Amino acid sequence: MGYPANGNGPFKFLIYGRTGWIGGLLGKICESQGIDYTYGSGRLENRTSLVNDIDTIKPTHVFNAAGVTGRPNVDWCESHKVETIRTNVVGTLTLADVCREKGLVMINYATGCIFEYDDKHPLGSGIGFKEEDTPNFAGSYYSKTKAMVEDLLKNYENVCTLRVRMPISSDLDNPRNFITKIARYDKVVNIPNSMTILDELLPISIEMAKRNLTGIWNFTNPGVVSHNEILEMYRDYINPNYTWKNFTLEEQAKVIVAARSNNEMDGAKLKKEFPELLSIKESLIKYVFKPNQKTAA
């Protein structure tokens, strides 16, 4: 059941994370759907500024797409731990708490990079981590803070936590896009992973808000796809001359500061709520590679 908040509209969305990738895309989706929305001007860690935003804007739902992932990548968080805590833990909790006080659902774009393959969820087994599973990956400080805050947010019945993984969009020029990232690397590992196709899933998150859905959701397309499978599609659809080299996790570890999460998420809960949801490989072709196709069909 959904949280007993504002149901049938008219909707008014308050979005945090205006300068971020997901926050920017959310605004565009609201425009295309004719949904009234405003970006929050308050700082997440400043409770008074959040209360002012909500009292002024009077939203029906709040979306949190603000957070520190680190630039150019999560290695930044290893040397900026206080800044990471301030936004990812203190800020997120403060917004959730203010929203609860005001009787508002908060859609929180979180991460699924808090798990890694283990004995009960072996690579290639098809056994994914479920929503109720306890995080088992704290190899990066980023992931550590995200697991902390997810655990605390379980107590907030007004929060919808969406576990995003390795986000991909049809904008192949965006440096945050997982495809763009790996296509620019000198070498890549080759491990099957669950991933999030934003073009398909962000509109679903808006529908989740309208339905007042709460709790934890694995916010990935069903199934897994490997680095090589993505780069093969990239070669076949975008650049027939593209080549790449693989290296092992051990070799990768020498060029990164923090370990990276690799896992499969169980997609059954989201698929049951949204039966039209495509598998990761179908979604990649439909939303990313077909619209960008440069090779002969």
Disulfide bonds with the S-S distance in Angstrom:
none
